[in-house]
Amino acid sequence: VQLQASGGGLVQAGESLRLSCRVPRIILSEFRAYTWGWYRQAPGKEREPVAFVTSSGTTNYEDSVKGRFTITKENSRKMVYLQMNDLKPEDTGVYYCYAKRLSTHDWGQGTQVTVSS
């Protein structure tokens, strides 16, 4: 599937950002069937999972973002969001929208998040 991420930017520590992932070319029934998520990649590090929401609405978070980040999806608009609060410098990186169904995995282009101290 095609994934279009947006919403990154430069913020100071403690501020918030909301990332959006648009999935333009998918029918609603397929959108509902996918697991959606966000990965991030910091400079010099491997890409790591951040948050996921399953087809049933169950969410999972990487330990360092629990209580600060919230992943949601809006089925009717075929959108996935990542609300990031209380951002820290270690949250800096390129954030990628992610889609999984059965054995198929897709990543969109990234959006840069930079958190200054």
Salt bridges, closest charged atoms under 4 A:
GLU48 OE2 - ARG40 NE 2.77
GLU62 OE1 - ARG40 NH2 3.89
ASP63 OD1 - LYS66 NZ 3.03
GLU74 OE1 - ARG77 NH1 3.93
ASP86 OD2 - LYS88 NZ 3.65
ASP91 OD1 - ARG40 NH1 2.94
ASP91 OD2 - ARG68 NH1 2.78
